[in-house]
């Protein structure tokens, strides 16, 4: 059977994600058995090669798959369901994580829920990660049968995280994140002040360092990476508040680009070293996904919705310490003209 194939380029939102989870995000009505069969037959490939469902993706990888994947025939599904298999009992989510996820809701629409994810909570599970948003969704939103992630935030980044509650919306949102259709604006506190108050950083990023010490470095051989930035406020020459908009989705893009400016994000030891912790007031990575414009229908125009995530208390304390206005910063992040001169 001939399939019309399409290449999906993996962005930072899906770095480290399992291949089968990535496929289900784009084709939420296709079951695991169907995915396994397509992978075994080489119909779905990773970087042009056959791959296992458990393969971990990385930024810049290419997943090639049919544009449309038909679910398994009903008869096959019925046969599979009629044959009982021994299953491990489901792991119950930590009640504290479930409560955190439920209390993090900041917006709802047809087919989606928006959370204000706290810093320190992983979006998805992985090696050594027991507690995460994904694992708490079924219990936190038991009235929705098909809750699923459509993008990710780094563990230490707080802010807007969108969950799809039906298959059609999951597909539309996931495709939109792949195409960078959903504008994301972040707020960050920097060590130092950029020399130019507004600009565009166009600096390719390449992963360097050994296992456990990986970091992104600016390198001409890296993946294209573009970030818009604007200085909103500053405290002398020691600390500045900036709005950031990634136009591409590379791993640690904002963190690496700010370090390239000579102004690492406060609380970012990986890219800023000890200088990123100028005093005891800085207790977390000061990066917050403040605003997201999303289109859950794929039609654009009036169907677009803007979601704004209040700055969490642990980051507001850092704002207050440096005499910066958190409320004003949030208004700027939600302003559609924030990066107009870029």
BATIKE-473016 format. One record per residue: residue number from 1; residue in three letters; x, y, z negated of N, C-alpha, C in turn. Coordinates in steps of 0.02 Angstrom, whole numbers, plus 50000, padded with zeros to 5 digits. Atoms other than C-alpha are relative to their C-alpha. Example, Ala and Ser with C-alpha at 12.3 -4.5 7.8 and 13.67 -1.06 7.14 Angstrom:
BEGIN
num/residu/nX/nY/nZ/caX/caY/caZ/cX/cY/cZ
1/ALA/50045/49941/50000/50615/49775/49610/50045/50060/50000 $
2/SER/49958/49941/50003/50684/49947/49643/49961/50055/49963 $
END
This chain:
BEGIN
num/residu/nX/nY/nZ/caX/caY/caZ/cX/cY/cZ
1/UNK/50042/49940/50000/50000/50000/50000/50044/50062/50000 $
2/UNK/49960/49939/49996/50069/50172/50047/49973/50051/49949 $
3/UNK/50018/49949/50048/50070/50305/49912/50031/50067/50022 $
4/UNK/49971/49934/49990/50092/50492/49936/50038/50017/49936 $
5/UNK/49957/49990/50059/50238/50527/49818/50012/50074/49987 $
6/UNK/49983/49932/50019/50279/50685/49723/50055/49996/49947 $
7/UNK/49946/49996/50049/50435/50732/49623/49981/50046/49943 $
8/UNK/50012/49959/50059/50413/50796/49446/50067/50013/49966 $
9/UNK/49936/49982/50030/50564/50890/49377/49990/50009/49924 $
10/UNK/50008/49999/50073/50584/50865/49189/50027/50065/49972 $
11/UNK/49980/49937/50032/50591/51027/49089/50016/49987/49927 $
12/UNK/49982/50006/50071/50646/51062/48911/49941/49977/49958 $
13/UNK/50059/50022/50037/50467/51032/48854/49996/49924/49994 $
14/UNK/50004/50073/50000/50490/50847/48895/50068/49967/49990 $
15/UNK/49934/50028/50013/50674/50824/48854/49995/49950/49941 $
16/UNK/50002/50051/50053/50689/50661/48754/49935/49960/49998 $
17/UNK/50064/50035/49999/50511/50605/48794/50008/49932/50035 $
18/UNK/50001/50065/49966/50482/50422/48840/49967/50008/50068 $
19/UNK/50026/49997/49932/50448/50394/49024/49925/49984/50003 $
20/UNK/50071/50018/49997/50280/50308/48994/49956/50055/49971 $
21/UNK/50039/49945/50028/50220/50452/48885/49994/50058/50051 $
22/UNK/49999/49948/49949/50269/50575/49022/49949/49983/50055 $
23/UNK/50047/50021/49947/50171/50474/49151/49928/50007/49977 $
24/UNK/50069/49996/50026/50017/50463/49040/49977/50071/49992 $
25/UNK/50019/49930/50006/50021/50649/49013/49974/50027/50066 $
26/UNK/50021/49977/49934/50004/50678/49200/49942/49959/50028 $
27/UNK/50054/50045/49977/49887/50530/49228/49968/49968/49939 $
28/UNK/50025/50025/50064/49792/50512/49064/49949/49944/50003 $
29/UNK/50050/50053/49995/49663/50390/49132/50031/49933/50022 $
30/UNK/49965/50061/49980/49795/50260/49179/50027/49965/49938 $
31/UNK/49980/50035/50061/49828/50126/49048/50073/49976/50003 $
32/UNK/49929/50020/50005/49996/50058/48989/50017/49942/50047 $
33/UNK/49987/50057/49956/49981/49895/49086/50011/50021/50072 $
34/UNK/49994/49975/49932/49958/49988/49249/50067/50036/50009 $
35/UNK/49936/49964/49997/50108/50100/49212/50058/49950/50004 $
36/UNK/49946/50050/50000/50218/49949/49173/50006/49966/50068 $
37/UNK/49999/50034/49935/50168/49865/49337/50031/50046/50054 $
38/UNK/49973/49954/49950/50207/50021/49440/50075/50012/49990 $
39/UNK/49928/49993/50013/50376/50039/49355/50038/49938/50022 $
40/UNK/49967/50062/49979/50420/49856/49383/50006/49996/50076 $
41/UNK/50000/50003/49927/50375/49873/49567/50038/50057/50033 $
42/UNK/49962/49945/49972/50478/50031/49587/49957/50053/50033 $
43/UNK/50044/49948/49972/50325/50133/49636/50012/50066/49964 $
44/UNK/49979/49941/50039/50372/50254/49496/50074/49992/49985 $
45/UNK/49928/50004/50009/50557/50294/49486/50027/50060/49961 $
46/UNK/49965/49947/50037/50674/50396/49377/50067/50012/50034 $
47/UNK/49940/49983/49963/50810/50486/49474/50014/49950/50057 $
48/UNK/49995/50044/49942/50775/50371/49621/50010/49926/49984 $
49/UNK/49986/50069/50020/50802/50211/49521/49941/49971/49960 $
50/UNK/50049/50031/50043/50689/50084/49437/50019/50014/49927 $
51/UNK/49987/49984/50070/50670/50120/49252/49949/49965/49955 $
52/UNK/50046/50030/50050/50592/50046/49095/49954/50054/49973 $
53/UNK/50049/49952/50028/50441/50126/49015/50028/50037/49940 $
54/UNK/49972/49970/50060/50546/50162/48860/50058/50048/50015 $
55/UNK/49944/49955/49982/50677/50263/48956/49985/50071/49975 $
56/UNK/50007/49932/50026/50707/50434/48879/50018/50050/50055 $
57/UNK/49988/49949/49949/50695/50585/48995/50047/50053/49974 $
58/UNK/49956/49945/50017/50815/50730/48998/49987/50057/50049 $
59/UNK/50012/49942/49958/50804/50906/49066/50038/49995/50066 $
60/UNK/49969/50005/49934/50837/50906/49253/49988/49934/50034 $
61/UNK/50015/50065/49969/50788/50724/49281/49940/50007/50047 $
62/UNK/50055/49998/49951/50668/50687/49424/49960/49934/49995 $
63/UNK/50044/50058/50002/50520/50569/49403/49958/50002/50064 $
64/UNK/50038/50005/49938/50447/50514/49570/49943/49951/49991 $
65/UNK/50058/50044/50009/50272/50444/49567/49946/50019/50050 $
66/UNK/50055/49983/49955/50113/50437/49672/49963/50062/49976 $
67/UNK/50039/49940/50018/50015/50598/49678/49936/49980/49963 $
68/UNK/50060/50025/50033/49862/50497/49629/50010/49927/49983 $
69/UNK/49994/50069/50022/49864/50337/49528/49931/49975/49980 $
70/UNK/50066/50028/50017/49707/50232/49525/50007/49957/49937 $
71/UNK/49999/50044/50059/49666/50149/49358/49996/49927/50021 $
72/UNK/50005/50072/49985/49676/49959/49349/49928/49982/50015 $
73/UNK/50069/50021/49985/49522/49873/49425/49964/49978/49936 $
74/UNK/50039/50016/50060/49383/49848/49300/50005/49927/49981 $
75/UNK/49996/50071/50014/49395/49659/49316/50064/49982/49965 $
76/UNK/49935/50013/50031/49579/49660/49272/50001/50026/49928 $
77/UNK/50003/49971/50067/49546/49774/49124/49959/49955/49954 $
78/UNK/50043/50042/50041/49406/49662/49063/50035/49936/49981 $
79/UNK/49963/50061/50015/49516/49507/49077/50051/50012/49946 $
80/UNK/49948/49985/50049/49654/49591/48979/49969/50010/49931 $
81/UNK/50032/49988/50064/49532/49645/48845/49973/49935/49970 $
82/UNK/50028/50063/50025/49460/49469/48834/50053/49954/49971 $
83/UNK/49946/50041/50026/49631/49397/48793/50031/50034/49940 $
84/UNK/49975/49966/50059/49671/49443/48614/50075/49993/49993 $
85/UNK/49928/50001/50010/49851/49488/48575/50014/50020/49928 $
86/UNK/49979/49981/50067/49938/49497/48409/50026/50071/50001 $
87/UNK/49978/49931/50001/49960/49680/48366/50022/50018/49930 $
88/UNK/49978/49975/50065/50054/49765/48229/49946/50048/49974 $
89/UNK/50050/49954/50026/49939/49859/48113/50022/50072/50012 $
90/UNK/49983/49930/49985/49929/50044/48156/50031/50033/49938 $
91/UNK/49967/49964/50054/50044/50153/48053/49958/50061/49982 $
92/UNK/50042/49944/50021/49940/50274/47953/50043/50062/49992 $
93/UNK/49963/49938/50005/49995/50454/47966/50003/50024/49928 $
94/UNK/49992/49971/50067/50059/50542/47811/49943/50050/49988 $
95/UNK/50056/49954/50013/49908/50630/47732/50021/50073/49998 $
96/UNK/49976/49930/50002/50013/50787/47704/50009/50028/50070 $
97/UNK/49991/49977/49931/50057/50796/47889/49932/50010/50033 $
98/UNK/50067/49993/49972/49875/50767/47937/49968/50065/49976 $
99/UNK/50028/49938/50028/49822/50908/47821/50033/50061/50030 $
100/UNK/49963/49945/49969/49958/51021/47892/49975/50014/50070 $
101/UNK/50023/49993/49931/49901/50989/48070/49929/50028/50002 $
102/UNK/50069/49975/50001/49717/51017/48028/49997/50074/49982 $
103/UNK/50000/49930/50023/49756/51181/47940/50035/50046/50049 $
104/UNK/49961/49959/49953/49864/51240/48086/49960/50023/50060 $
105/UNK/50041/49982/49942/49719/51262/48208/49990/50076/50003 $
106/UNK/50009/49927/49991/49715/51440/48279/49955/50016/50058 $
107/UNK/50044/49987/49944/49604/51419/48431/49974/49936/50030 $
108/UNK/50030/50058/49966/49489/51302/48526/49966/50024/50064 $
109/UNK/50035/49987/49938/49417/51295/48700/49974/49934/50027 $
110/UNK/50026/50061/49970/49335/51170/48815/50058/49955/50020 $
111/UNK/49948/50048/49983/49454/51023/48815/50067/50012/49967 $
112/UNK/49935/49988/50031/49592/51097/48707/49993/50029/49929 $
113/UNK/49992/49972/50067/49646/51144/48531/50070/50030/49996 $
114/UNK/49935/49968/50008/49787/51265/48491/50020/50000/49926 $
115/UNK/49973/50001/50068/49896/51245/48336/50054/50052/49992 $
116/UNK/49942/49960/50018/50020/51358/48249/50048/49953/49964 $
117/UNK/49956/50051/50029/50153/51225/48222/50051/50032/49954 $
118/UNK/49949/49972/50045/50263/51258/48071/50070/49978/50019 $
119/UNK/49929/50019/49991/50452/51257/48081/50015/49940/49956 $
120/UNK/49980/50059/50038/50526/51091/48026/49958/49938/50014 $
121/UNK/50042/50057/49982/50386/50980/48093/50010/49982/50073 $
122/UNK/49988/50022/49931/50429/50879/48249/49934/49995/50038 $
123/UNK/50060/50007/49958/50307/50879/48394/49985/49926/50013 $
124/UNK/50008/50070/49983/50337/50696/48440/50048/49958/49960 $
125/UNK/49955/50046/50033/50416/50543/48364/50061/49985/50041 $
126/UNK/49938/50019/49967/50589/50482/48406/50042/49962/49951 $
127/UNK/49955/50037/50044/50738/50396/48330/50007/50036/49933 $
128/UNK/49993/49972/50067/50731/50426/48142/49947/50052/49983 $
129/UNK/50052/49950/50013/50577/50539/48156/49935/49964/49981 $
130/UNK/50060/50035/50024/50432/50472/48051/49939/50046/50001 $
131/UNK/50056/49955/50006/50323/50626/48030/50000/50050/50058 $
132/UNK/50003/49956/49942/50265/50723/48183/49927/50015/50017 $
133/UNK/50068/49980/49981/50114/50811/48257/49964/49945/50037 $
134/UNK/50032/50051/49958/50079/50675/48384/49971/49943/49959 $
135/UNK/50022/50055/50042/50064/50542/48250/49941/50016/49956 $
136/UNK/50055/49980/50045/49935/50643/48153/49937/50019/50038 $
137/UNK/50057/49974/49962/49818/50691/48295/49937/49959/49992 $
138/UNK/50059/50043/50002/49702/50541/48287/49961/50009/49935 $
139/UNK/50034/49991/50064/49664/50569/48102/49980/50073/49989 $
140/UNK/50016/49929/50010/49668/50759/48105/49939/50021/50040 $
141/UNK/50056/49982/49956/49543/50768/48248/49962/49937/50020 $
142/UNK/50033/50065/49988/49446/50606/48230/49937/50006/50043 $
143/UNK/50060/49991/49959/49294/50682/48318/50016/50006/50074 $
144/UNK/49979/49999/49930/49396/50691/48479/50036/49934/50015 $
145/UNK/49974/50067/49987/49434/50522/48557/50068/50001/50035 $
146/UNK/49941/50001/49956/49574/50573/48676/50048/50058/49988 $
147/UNK/49953/49946/50014/49683/50702/48587/50070/49979/50023 $
148/UNK/49932/50017/49979/49855/50710/48666/50040/50064/50012 $
149/UNK/49955/49944/49987/50006/50824/48684/50005/50014/50074 $
150/UNK/49988/49983/49930/50032/50918/48847/50066/50039/50008 $
151/UNK/49934/49969/49998/50196/51006/48801/50030/49992/49931 $
152/UNK/49966/50009/50064/50320/51017/48658/50031/50065/49976 $
153/UNK/49958/49949/50030/50406/51136/48539/50055/49964/49962 $
154/UNK/49946/50028/50040/50574/51101/48459/49979/49997/49927 $
155/UNK/50018/50009/50071/50563/51042/48278/50005/50065/49960 $
156/UNK/49989/49942/50042/50633/51203/48206/49968/50064/50026 $
157/UNK/50036/49943/49972/50532/51321/48318/49927/49996/49978 $
158/UNK/50070/49998/50019/50362/51375/48253/49960/50031/50057 $
159/UNK/50042/49964/49953/50213/51438/48352/49950/49958/50039 $
160/UNK/50056/50028/49962/50083/51397/48484/50018/49931/50030 $
161/UNK/49995/50067/49972/50065/51212/48525/49930/49979/50019 $
162/UNK/50067/50016/49975/49918/51157/48633/49990/49925/50006 $
163/UNK/50020/50070/49997/49830/50989/48619/49940/49994/50046 $
164/UNK/50059/50013/49958/49712/50923/48753/49955/49950/49966 $
165/UNK/50048/50045/50032/49553/50838/48693/49960/49959/50050 $
166/UNK/50031/50044/49950/49496/50761/48858/50049/49990/50057 $
167/UNK/49952/50021/49949/49581/50679/49006/50008/50052/50055 $
168/UNK/49996/49952/49946/49539/50810/49137/50041/50061/49980 $
169/UNK/49963/49942/50025/49605/50954/49032/50073/49982/49990 $
170/UNK/49931/50022/50010/49760/50854/48987/50038/50002/50066 $
171/UNK/49967/50000/49935/49799/50832/49171/50013/50072/50025 $
172/UNK/49992/49931/49976/49769/51016/49214/50054/50037/49961 $
173/UNK/49950/49965/50041/49872/51081/49068/50070/49974/50012 $
174/UNK/49934/50029/49989/50016/50959/49093/50029/50021/50067 $
175/UNK/49976/49977/49934/50027/51003/49278/50019/50073/49998 $
176/UNK/49984/49929/50006/50023/51187/49233/50067/50012/49965 $
177/UNK/49935/49994/50034/50170/51167/49112/50056/49978/50047 $
178/UNK/49949/50021/49952/50265/51073/49247/50016/50055/50050 $
179/UNK/49991/49947/49949/50238/51218/49368/50018/50067/49968 $
180/UNK/49986/49937/50037/50274/51351/49233/49945/50051/50013 $
181/UNK/50056/49955/49990/50100/51424/49261/49978/50035/49936 $
182/UNK/50023/49973/50064/50072/51458/49076/50055/50045/49971 $
183/UNK/49950/49954/50026/50165/51614/49019/50008/49992/49924 $
184/UNK/49985/50007/50071/50250/51590/48850/50044/50058/49978 $
185/UNK/49959/49945/50028/50316/51734/48745/50020/49981/49929 $
186/UNK/49972/50017/50066/50429/51703/48596/50024/50064/49966 $
187/UNK/49968/49948/50040/50487/51818/48457/50061/49969/49966 $
188/UNK/49939/50025/50032/50664/51800/48390/50035/50057/49965 $
189/UNK/49956/49954/50036/50774/51887/48263/50072/49981/50017 $
190/UNK/49933/50012/49977/50952/51905/48325/50053/50029/49953 $
191/UNK/49942/49972/50034/51120/51930/48242/50033/50049/50049 $
192/UNK/49975/49950/49954/51173/52094/48323/49946/50027/50046 $
193/UNK/50047/49967/49954/51091/52199/48459/50026/49995/50071 $
194/UNK/49978/50003/49930/51099/52166/48647/50019/50070/50026 $
195/UNK/49976/49935/49975/51194/52304/48739/49948/50034/50045 $
196/UNK/50053/49974/49957/51052/52324/48864/49933/49980/49969 $
197/UNK/50061/50012/50039/50879/52340/48786/49948/49956/50035 $
198/UNK/50047/50042/49963/50783/52249/48923/50035/49971/50060 $
199/UNK/49966/50029/49942/50841/52128/49054/49980/49929/50015 $
200/UNK/50010/50068/49978/50845/51961/49140/50066/49963/49995 $
201/UNK/49941/50042/50005/50970/51825/49097/49993/49944/50051 $
202/UNK/50001/50053/49949/51007/51714/49246/50066/49962/49993 $
203/UNK/49938/50036/50017/51135/51590/49180/49986/49925/49998 $
204/UNK/50012/50073/49998/51137/51404/49227/50025/49967/49936 $
205/UNK/49982/50035/50062/51144/51284/49080/50016/49927/50013 $
206/UNK/49976/50069/49992/51236/51119/49066/50008/49970/49930 $
207/UNK/49993/50033/50065/51230/50993/48923/50072/49979/49990 $
208/UNK/49930/50017/50016/51400/50971/48839/50003/49970/49930 $
209/UNK/49991/50029/50066/51469/50882/48686/49979/49927/49997 $
210/UNK/50015/50071/50009/51461/50702/48626/49935/49989/49964 $
211/UNK/50063/50018/50032/51315/50609/48550/49997/50028/49929 $
212/UNK/50009/49969/50066/51248/50701/48399/50028/50070/49996 $
213/UNK/49970/49932/49999/51343/50859/48448/49983/50036/50066 $
214/UNK/50017/49970/49936/51256/50902/48611/49978/50073/49991 $
215/UNK/50023/49931/49997/51231/51084/48653/50002/50023/50072 $
216/UNK/50002/49974/49932/51193/51184/48809/50050/50056/50007 $
217/UNK/49950/49948/49987/51330/51291/48884/49986/50030/50069 $
218/UNK/50007/49967/49935/51327/51417/49025/50054/49973/50047 $
219/UNK/49953/50031/49953/51407/51334/49176/49970/50004/50070 $
220/UNK/50025/49993/49931/51393/51364/49364/49973/49934/50027 $
221/UNK/50024/50065/49977/51365/51177/49386/49937/49977/49964 $
222/UNK/50060/50018/50039/51216/51178/49267/49935/50011/50038 $
223/UNK/50067/49990/49972/51029/51185/49298/49982/50074/49996 $
224/UNK/50020/49929/50002/50958/51357/49344/49959/50015/49937 $
225/UNK/50036/49981/50061/50894/51447/49189/49992/50076/49999 $
226/UNK/50015/49929/49998/50810/51617/49183/49957/50019/49940 $
227/UNK/50037/49976/50058/50750/51713/49030/49992/50076/50005 $
228/UNK/50012/49929/50007/50670/51885/49017/50004/50018/49926 $
229/UNK/49998/49980/50070/50704/51982/48857/49988/50075/49994 $
230/UNK/50011/49930/50015/50659/52147/48777/50011/50012/49926 $
231/UNK/49989/49981/50070/50723/52226/48617/49941/50041/49976 $
232/UNK/50058/49966/50027/50573/52278/48513/50017/50047/49943 $
233/UNK/49982/49962/50060/50658/52343/48356/50069/49978/49978 $
234/UNK/49934/50019/50026/50827/52345/48272/50013/50033/49933 $
235/UNK/49978/49972/50063/50906/52374/48103/50074/50016/50007 $
236/UNK/49932/49981/49986/51062/52473/48139/50028/49959/50058 $
237/UNK/49970/50042/49949/51181/52365/48238/50007/49927/49978 $
238/UNK/49989/50067/50028/51168/52210/48130/49947/49949/50020 $
239/UNK/50055/50047/49985/50997/52134/48172/49952/50032/50049 $
240/UNK/50050/49974/49954/50873/52152/48313/49942/49950/50007 $
241/UNK/50060/50040/49986/50698/52089/48353/49988/50003/50074 $
242/UNK/50010/50002/49927/50669/52032/48532/49940/49957/50018 $
243/UNK/50050/50043/49968/50529/51964/48639/50035/49963/50056 $
244/UNK/49967/50042/49949/50582/51821/48754/49947/49964/50041 $
245/UNK/50044/50039/49957/50498/51741/48903/50041/49955/50045 $
246/UNK/49963/50045/49956/50576/51586/48980/49963/49991/50066 $
247/UNK/50030/50011/49934/50545/51575/49167/50017/49930/50026 $
248/UNK/49985/50070/49986/50622/51402/49173/49996/49963/49933 $
249/UNK/50007/50038/50063/50616/51262/49044/50058/49954/49987 $
250/UNK/49941/50040/50015/50789/51203/48995/50005/49988/49925 $
251/UNK/49989/50015/50070/50837/51121/48831/50037/50058/49966 $
252/UNK/49967/49947/50040/50881/51255/48701/50014/50063/50042 $
253/UNK/49985/49945/49955/50869/51385/48840/50005/50067/49964 $
254/UNK/50000/49934/50034/50825/51534/48729/50058/50005/49952 $
255/UNK/49945/49999/50048/50952/51487/48597/50068/50009/50035 $
256/UNK/49936/49995/49963/51093/51465/48723/50007/50067/50034 $
257/UNK/49997/49935/49966/51049/51624/48818/50013/50057/49951 $
258/UNK/49986/49948/50050/51046/51730/48661/50073/49997/49977 $
259/UNK/49929/50007/50018/51215/51660/48611/50044/50028/50056 $
260/UNK/49961/49974/49943/51278/51704/48786/50001/50076/50000 $
261/UNK/50002/49927/50007/51224/51884/48753/50045/50025/49943 $
262/UNK/49961/49982/50059/51333/51880/48597/49957/50015/49940 $
263/UNK/50048/49987/50054/51178/51889/48487/49961/49937/49984 $
264/UNK/50036/50063/50015/51134/51715/48422/49939/50012/49956 $
265/UNK/50061/49996/50040/50964/51686/48344/50017/49986/49927 $
266/UNK/49988/50011/50071/50966/51701/48155/49976/49930/49980 $
267/UNK/50017/50067/50022/50965/51530/48073/50019/49946/50048 $
268/UNK/49980/50050/49950/51039/51444/48225/50074/49983/49993 $
269/UNK/49931/50019/50012/51196/51360/48161/50033/49968/50060 $
270/UNK/49972/50034/49941/51219/51259/48321/50031/50049/50049 $
271/UNK/49976/49952/49950/51240/51412/48431/50030/50064/49970 $
272/UNK/49974/49939/50030/51285/51547/48306/50048/49989/49943 $
273/UNK/49955/50014/50055/51387/51459/48171/49979/50035/49936 $
274/UNK/50014/49969/50065/51401/51539/48000/49971/50070/50007 $
275/UNK/50024/49932/49990/51365/51712/48072/49924/50003/50007 $
276/UNK/50072/50001/49992/51186/51658/48105/49963/49999/49933 $
277/UNK/50029/49999/50068/51158/51653/47916/50034/50056/49961 $
278/UNK/49965/49944/50031/51210/51828/47861/49985/50008/49926 $
279/UNK/50017/49996/50071/51123/51811/47692/49950/49946/49983 $
280/UNK/50045/50054/50024/51011/51699/47587/49928/50008/50023 $
281/UNK/50069/49990/49977/50853/51775/47662/49984/49957/50061 $
282/UNK/50010/50040/49939/50879/51674/47822/50000/49926/49980 $
283/UNK/50008/50070/50022/50812/51500/47782/49977/49954/50056 $
284/UNK/50026/50040/49945/50753/51441/47953/50023/50030/50066 $
285/UNK/49988/49973/49933/50779/51461/48140/49947/50054/50013 $
286/UNK/50047/49944/49992/50701/51631/48173/49977/50007/50073 $
287/UNK/50027/50003/49932/50617/51583/48337/49927/49976/49995 $
288/UNK/50072/50013/50008/50427/51586/48352/49965/50007/50067 $
289/UNK/50040/49998/49939/50316/51543/48502/49937/50039/49985 $
290/UNK/50052/49955/50025/50202/51692/48476/49938/50002/50043 $
291/UNK/50057/49991/49956/50091/51695/48629/50005/49953/50060 $
292/UNK/50003/50045/49942/50035/51577/48767/49937/50015/50040 $
293/UNK/50057/49992/49955/49925/51613/48916/49991/49935/50038 $
294/UNK/50009/50066/49969/49850/51450/48976/49938/50000/50044 $
295/UNK/50056/50010/49955/49733/51393/49112/49981/49926/49997 $
296/UNK/50019/50070/50012/49644/51235/49057/49962/49969/50058 $
297/UNK/50040/50026/49944/49543/51220/49218/50040/49994/50064 $
298/UNK/49961/50000/49938/49678/51251/49349/49973/50048/50052 $
299/UNK/50031/49955/49951/49569/51385/49432/50029/50070/49998 $
300/UNK/49971/49934/50006/49664/51538/49371/49948/50053/49985 $
301/UNK/50046/49944/50009/49586/51712/49354/49969/50002/49931 $
302/UNK/50035/49992/50063/49453/51728/49220/50002/49938/49956 $
303/UNK/49997/50062/50040/49479/51548/49165/50061/49998/49955 $
304/UNK/49940/49998/50041/49646/51596/49087/49983/50025/49930 $
305/UNK/50011/49981/50070/49649/51610/48897/50067/50015/49967 $
306/UNK/49939/49984/50037/49778/51692/48785/49992/49979/49928 $
307/UNK/49999/50022/50070/49820/51613/48618/50060/50032/49966 $
308/UNK/49947/49968/50038/49921/51708/48488/50006/49967/49932 $
309/UNK/49987/50034/50064/50002/51624/48338/50029/50049/49950 $
310/UNK/49972/49956/50052/50025/51729/48180/50069/49976/49978 $
311/UNK/49933/50016/50023/50204/51737/48119/49995/49968/49931 $
312/UNK/50007/50035/50064/50221/51612/47975/50035/50036/49943 $
313/UNK/49975/49965/50059/50259/51669/47799/50076/49995/49992 $
314/UNK/49928/50007/50010/50436/51598/47796/50040/50044/50047 $
315/UNK/49965/49955/49954/50482/51705/47947/49982/50073/49984 $
316/UNK/50019/49932/50020/50384/51858/47887/50046/50025/49944 $
317/UNK/49955/49981/50054/50495/51857/47732/50067/50026/50027 $
318/UNK/49938/49977/49969/50647/51876/47845/49989/50068/50032 $
319/UNK/50017/49934/49972/50561/52019/47938/50002/50052/49945 $
320/UNK/50005/49951/50055/50524/52105/47773/50069/50016/49971 $
321/UNK/49933/49989/50028/50702/52082/47710/50038/50052/50042 $
322/UNK/49964/49955/49956/50769/52175/47862/49960/50063/50017 $
323/UNK/50040/49941/49988/50630/52305/47861/49969/50003/50069 $
324/UNK/50029/50004/49933/50554/52246/48025/49925/49986/49995 $
325/UNK/50073/50003/50001/50368/52254/48068/49975/49938/50037 $
326/UNK/50023/50062/49970/50298/52079/48097/49935/50010/50039 $
327/UNK/50065/49990/49967/50122/52138/48142/50009/50035/50067 $
328/UNK/49987/49965/49937/50187/52259/48274/50033/49954/50050 $
329/UNK/49965/50047/49956/50300/52124/48344/49950/49953/50034 $
330/UNK/50049/50046/49973/50152/52007/48367/49957/50034/50053 $
331/UNK/50039/49963/49950/50053/52141/48459/50040/50008/50064 $
332/UNK/49957/49992/49941/50200/52170/48576/50005/49934/50039 $
333/UNK/49994/50065/49967/50216/51984/48612/49938/49983/50039 $
334/UNK/50064/50014/49966/50032/51976/48661/49985/50049/50056 $
335/UNK/50011/49949/49949/50046/52129/48774/50020/49973/50069 $
336/UNK/49982/50027/49934/50038/52074/48958/50053/50041/50036 $
337/UNK/49950/49957/49968/50151/52221/49004/50067/50001/49963 $
338/UNK/49939/50001/50042/50287/52175/48878/50064/49999/50042 $
339/UNK/49940/50007/49959/50411/52130/49017/49991/50033/50068 $
340/UNK/50020/49972/49935/50340/52243/49153/50059/50026/50040 $
341/UNK/49944/49971/49963/50505/52328/49197/50048/49948/50027 $
342/UNK/49957/50053/49974/50587/52159/49231/49975/49979/50069 $
END
